[in-house]
Amino acid sequence: MRIKYFLMFIIIMLQIFVGSKNDGISQIEMLQSPLYDLPTFHYDLVNVASPDSTLSRLHVYLKIAFDELQFIVKEEEFHASYEFSVVIYDKDGNQIDGRIEDEEVTAADFDLTNSRQSYSTSFMKFDLQPGEYKISIALADVETRKKRTIKDEFKLRDFSSKEMMISDLAFVRNLVVDSLGVKSYHPDIANCIKDLTEELYVYFEIYSQSEEEEQY
């Protein structure tokens, strides 16, 4: 009985071995899946009020490390280009808005092209009716033509519905403020914050529908 079990074990192991030889290529393909070498990027969706009180504004921030892009040499500098596209659908899947923008990145030296601490950032904004939406965010490297697409869902709020409301929170750096308020800032991405050696801020807006001056 022990011999029978032992022979069965050998046969099974031989089948696994033969199968592993036949499946060698497929295993490599699994390791090098279509998503494996596509450019990885990070994004944030931030809802703020629109100047048009009947609409709500979506800010789309995108961030990609230099190491994810393909650089080429032009005039003694290293250049990379990518296409950033956003398509917005209603909750039933009908496209209602979208945009494509081309971005170019310059690196002073070769080491910088392989850096995961240097990033390129992109930004888009959309004014839409308050409600629930679906979004498709894509980034395509111009040189390699490799493209990654991420799909998500979001909700835009009606900021005119209450006396006081607050926008979504956005992480920002390099905040410039004068006597009139915030002049400029550099957005950061919430799930991609690694470097805390520099000051990091949280930016948000407060809206009031009251016509009287009040303190909060």
RAVENCOR-V788820 format. One record per residue. N is the residue number from 1. RES is the residue in three letters. PHI is phi as a letter, one per 40 degrees, with the letter a starting at -180 (* if undefined). OMEGA is omega in radians with two decimals (none if undefined). Layout:
# RAVENCOR-V788820
n=N res=RES phi=PHI omega=OMEGA
n=N res=RES phi=PHI omega=OMEGA
This chain:
# RAVENCOR-V788820
n=1 res=MET phi=* omega=3.11
n=2 res=ARG phi=c omega=3.14
n=3 res=ILE phi=c omega=-3.14
n=4 res=LYS phi=d omega=3.11
n=5 res=TYR phi=c omega=-3.12
n=6 res=PHE phi=c omega=3.12
n=7 res=LEU phi=c omega=3.09
n=8 res=MET phi=c omega=3.12
n=9 res=PHE phi=c omega=3.13
n=10 res=ILE phi=c omega=-3.14
n=11 res=ILE phi=c omega=3.12
n=12 res=ILE phi=c omega=3.14
n=13 res=MET phi=c omega=3.10
n=14 res=LEU phi=c omega=3.11
n=15 res=GLN phi=c omega=3.11
n=16 res=ILE phi=c omega=-3.12
n=17 res=PHE phi=c omega=3.13
n=18 res=VAL phi=c omega=3.13
n=19 res=GLY phi=c omega=-3.13
n=20 res=SER phi=c omega=3.10
n=21 res=LYS phi=c omega=-3.13
n=22 res=ASN phi=c omega=-3.09
n=23 res=ASP phi=c omega=-3.08
n=24 res=GLY phi=d omega=-3.11
n=25 res=ILE phi=c omega=-3.12
n=26 res=SER phi=c omega=3.10
n=27 res=GLN phi=c omega=3.09
n=28 res=ILE phi=c omega=3.12
n=29 res=GLU phi=c omega=3.10
n=30 res=MET phi=c omega=3.12
n=31 res=LEU phi=c omega=3.13
n=32 res=GLN phi=b omega=-3.14
n=33 res=SER phi=c omega=-3.12
n=34 res=PRO phi=d omega=-3.12
n=35 res=LEU phi=c omega=-2.98
n=36 res=TYR phi=c omega=-3.04
n=37 res=ASP phi=b omega=3.07
n=38 res=LEU phi=c omega=-3.12
n=39 res=PRO phi=c omega=3.12
n=40 res=THR phi=c omega=3.11
n=41 res=PHE phi=b omega=3.12
n=42 res=HIS phi=b omega=-3.10
n=43 res=TYR phi=a omega=3.02
n=44 res=ASP phi=b omega=3.03
n=45 res=LEU phi=b omega=-3.06
n=46 res=VAL phi=b omega=-3.13
n=47 res=ASN phi=c omega=3.08
n=48 res=VAL phi=b omega=3.13
n=49 res=ALA phi=c omega=3.06
n=50 res=SER phi=c omega=3.03
n=51 res=PRO phi=d omega=3.04
n=52 res=ASP phi=c omega=-3.02
n=53 res=SER phi=c omega=3.12
n=54 res=THR phi=c omega=-3.10
n=55 res=LEU phi=b omega=3.07
n=56 res=SER phi=b omega=-3.01
n=57 res=ARG phi=b omega=3.06
n=58 res=LEU phi=b omega=2.99
n=59 res=HIS phi=b omega=3.09
n=60 res=VAL phi=b omega=3.12
n=61 res=TYR phi=b omega=3.12
n=62 res=LEU phi=b omega=-3.10
n=63 res=LYS phi=a omega=3.14
n=64 res=ILE phi=b omega=3.14
n=65 res=ALA phi=c omega=3.12
n=66 res=PHE phi=d omega=-3.08
n=67 res=ASP phi=c omega=3.14
n=68 res=GLU phi=c omega=-3.07
n=69 res=LEU phi=b omega=3.09
n=70 res=GLN phi=c omega=-3.14
n=71 res=PHE phi=c omega=3.01
n=72 res=ILE phi=b omega=-3.10
n=73 res=VAL phi=c omega=3.06
n=74 res=LYS phi=b omega=3.07
n=75 res=GLU phi=f omega=3.06
n=76 res=GLU phi=g omega=3.02
n=77 res=GLU phi=b omega=3.14
n=78 res=PHE phi=b omega=-3.09
n=79 res=HIS phi=b omega=3.03
n=80 res=ALA phi=b omega=3.14
n=81 res=SER phi=b omega=3.06
n=82 res=TYR phi=a omega=3.13
n=83 res=GLU phi=b omega=-3.09
n=84 res=PHE phi=b omega=-3.09
n=85 res=SER phi=b omega=3.12
n=86 res=VAL phi=b omega=3.05
n=87 res=VAL phi=b omega=-3.11
n=88 res=ILE phi=b omega=-3.13
n=89 res=TYR phi=b omega=2.98
n=90 res=ASP phi=c omega=-3.04
n=91 res=LYS phi=c omega=3.09
n=92 res=ASP phi=c omega=3.10
n=93 res=GLY phi=g omega=3.11
n=94 res=ASN phi=c omega=-3.14
n=95 res=GLN phi=c omega=-3.12
n=96 res=ILE phi=b omega=3.13
n=97 res=ASP phi=a omega=3.12
n=98 res=GLY phi=i omega=-3.10
n=99 res=ARG phi=a omega=3.07
n=100 res=ILE phi=b omega=3.09
n=101 res=GLU phi=b omega=3.09
n=102 res=ASP phi=b omega=-3.13
n=103 res=GLU phi=b omega=3.09
n=104 res=GLU phi=b omega=-3.08
n=105 res=VAL phi=b omega=3.12
n=106 res=THR phi=b omega=3.08
n=107 res=ALA phi=b omega=-3.06
n=108 res=ALA phi=c omega=-3.12
n=109 res=ASP phi=a omega=-3.06
n=110 res=PHE phi=c omega=-3.12
n=111 res=ASP phi=d omega=-3.12
n=112 res=LEU phi=c omega=3.13
n=113 res=THR phi=c omega=3.13
n=114 res=ASN phi=b omega=-3.07
n=115 res=SER phi=c omega=3.00
n=116 res=ARG phi=b omega=3.08
n=117 res=GLN phi=b omega=3.09
n=118 res=SER phi=b omega=-3.02
n=119 res=TYR phi=b omega=2.91
n=120 res=SER phi=b omega=3.14
n=121 res=THR phi=b omega=3.12
n=122 res=SER phi=b omega=-3.04
n=123 res=PHE phi=a omega=3.00
n=124 res=MET phi=b omega=3.06
n=125 res=LYS phi=b omega=-3.12
n=126 res=PHE phi=b omega=3.05
n=127 res=ASP phi=b omega=-3.05
n=128 res=LEU phi=b omega=3.05
n=129 res=GLN phi=c omega=3.04
n=130 res=PRO phi=d omega=-3.13
n=131 res=GLY phi=i omega=-3.11
n=132 res=GLU phi=b omega=-3.06
n=133 res=TYR phi=a omega=2.98
n=134 res=LYS phi=b omega=-3.08
n=135 res=ILE phi=b omega=3.05
n=136 res=SER phi=b omega=-3.12
n=137 res=ILE phi=b omega=-3.08
n=138 res=ALA phi=b omega=3.05
n=139 res=LEU phi=b omega=-3.14
n=140 res=ALA phi=b omega=3.06
n=141 res=ASP phi=c omega=-3.06
n=142 res=VAL phi=c omega=-3.08
n=143 res=GLU phi=c omega=-3.07
n=144 res=THR phi=c omega=-3.06
n=145 res=ARG phi=g omega=3.07
n=146 res=LYS phi=c omega=-3.00
n=147 res=LYS phi=b omega=3.04
n=148 res=ARG phi=b omega=3.13
n=149 res=THR phi=b omega=3.09
n=150 res=ILE phi=b omega=3.12
n=151 res=LYS phi=b omega=-3.09
n=152 res=ASP phi=a omega=3.07
n=153 res=GLU phi=b omega=3.13
n=154 res=PHE phi=a omega=3.13
n=155 res=LYS phi=b omega=3.07
n=156 res=LEU phi=b omega=-3.08
n=157 res=ARG phi=c omega=3.06
n=158 res=ASP phi=c omega=-3.07
n=159 res=PHE phi=c omega=3.12
n=160 res=SER phi=c omega=-3.01
n=161 res=SER phi=c omega=-3.10
n=162 res=LYS phi=b omega=-3.14
n=163 res=GLU phi=c omega=3.13
n=164 res=MET phi=b omega=3.10
n=165 res=MET phi=a omega=3.14
n=166 res=ILE phi=b omega=3.13
n=167 res=SER phi=c omega=2.98
n=168 res=ASP phi=c omega=3.11
n=169 res=LEU phi=c omega=3.10
n=170 res=ALA phi=b omega=3.05
n=171 res=PHE phi=c omega=-3.10
n=172 res=VAL phi=b omega=3.05
n=173 res=ARG phi=b omega=3.09
n=174 res=ASN phi=f omega=-3.12
n=175 res=LEU phi=c omega=3.10
n=176 res=VAL phi=b omega=-3.08
n=177 res=VAL phi=b omega=3.03
n=178 res=ASP phi=b omega=-3.06
n=179 res=SER phi=c omega=-3.14
n=180 res=LEU phi=c omega=3.14
n=181 res=GLY phi=h omega=-3.09
n=182 res=VAL phi=c omega=3.11
n=183 res=LYS phi=c omega=-3.11
n=184 res=SER phi=a omega=3.06
n=185 res=TYR phi=a omega=3.13
n=186 res=HIS phi=b omega=-3.07
n=187 res=PRO phi=c omega=3.00
n=188 res=ASP phi=b omega=-3.07
n=189 res=ILE phi=b omega=-2.99
n=190 res=ALA phi=d omega=-3.06
n=191 res=ASN phi=c omega=-3.11
n=192 res=CYS phi=b omega=-3.11
n=193 res=ILE phi=c omega=-3.13
n=194 res=LYS phi=b omega=-3.04
n=195 res=ASP phi=c omega=3.11
n=196 res=LEU phi=b omega=3.10
n=197 res=THR phi=c omega=3.08
n=198 res=GLU phi=b omega=-3.11
n=199 res=GLU phi=c omega=3.12
n=200 res=LEU phi=b omega=-3.10
n=201 res=TYR phi=b omega=2.96
n=202 res=VAL phi=b omega=-3.10
n=203 res=TYR phi=b omega=3.05
n=204 res=PHE phi=a omega=-3.14
n=205 res=GLU phi=b omega=3.09
n=206 res=ILE phi=b omega=-3.10
n=207 res=TYR phi=b omega=3.10
n=208 res=SER phi=b omega=3.11
n=209 res=GLN phi=c omega=-3.10
n=210 res=SER phi=c omega=3.11
n=211 res=GLU phi=c omega=3.13
n=212 res=GLU phi=c omega=3.08
n=213 res=GLU phi=c omega=-3.12
n=214 res=GLU phi=b omega=3.10
n=215 res=GLN phi=b omega=3.14
n=216 res=TYR phi=b omega=none
